[in-house]
């Protein structure tokens, strides 16, 4: 360009410069796009890696919680099994103790009480024709068991035996006595008396049984004795009988204590 006049060379040079700048701009745009693409790829890769690490961490945490829970459940199961085992052993020991007590009580009734009854009650004015241990009858869907019976032609003495005689034993026995002939029909018409015996009988229980009209037999050396005074008169228990229609009705009380 001379004297302010634009020549053809000036125009060509201007176009050339413009083209170069456009090429530079395109290159810059290409570089920016490549950089953006790389950044996006790197971001995606980093995000995926971060997600993978977080997922693995969450998985490890979950597996650890499951492992800890399994350990707690295993310990609880072991403790429960040990408790069940102890309970089973306690039940087994209790059953053995009960069986031992039952065997001891049966031996006591058959070997000590039964042989002594004939002489003891004969001395109290009650002749004895038969002594029979343990009788059991089921009627009307119910069951009655007699530990020991002492019998003559007109009197039935029902003996209730316990290892340790208690108040509730007496209460139960006096509700059973009026129903004896309801179950044992062969004793109908007989006078029913009651007696209690225990391998352990405390004085207050003996006095209470006496007041209820029951004979009280207590251990005495190798045998048993009647704890009631000589002038004791036992209660004769009126029986509840079954009518022809199956209903229960009280029987005629009849006579009192045997002479």
C-alpha angles and dihedrals in degrees: 000000000000129000090357093300118133111221131198090256090056091053093048091048091050091051089047092052091047091050091051091050090049090050089050090049092049090049090050090049090048091050091048091050091047091048090048091048091050091046091050091047091047091047091049091048092047091047092050091047092047090048090048092050092046091047091049090048092049089047091051091048091049092047090048091051090048091049092050091047091050090051092050091048091048092050091047091048091050091048091048092048090049090050091049090049091051090047091049090050091048091049091048091049091047091049090051090050091048091047089049092050091047091049091047092049092048091049090048093051097044100038102033114017101039096051091048097049097077094058096036097053094036087059088053092055097263110118113214121216099166139014115196125181123215119357124181131189132176119207136155090009091300133100133219125190126191116202094203135355126201111195142186130162095286108012133069116194111197113202120200114200128200134170090229114012113226138181093255089054090058093047091051093045096053089052089052098048097070090054100050097106091043086071102024103050093177089071096055113130092026124115110251120215129176136224133176129205132183137180083225119031119171118213096244091053091048090052092048092050089049090054089051090058096254129136110241119212118192133180116270116178109301093345141032134260137200109257095196117100118260093256093054115133112202121222117252107221115222110227130234107227131197116243124220089263092054096255121131120242133171115260123228104281089225120177127004127231119342118265 
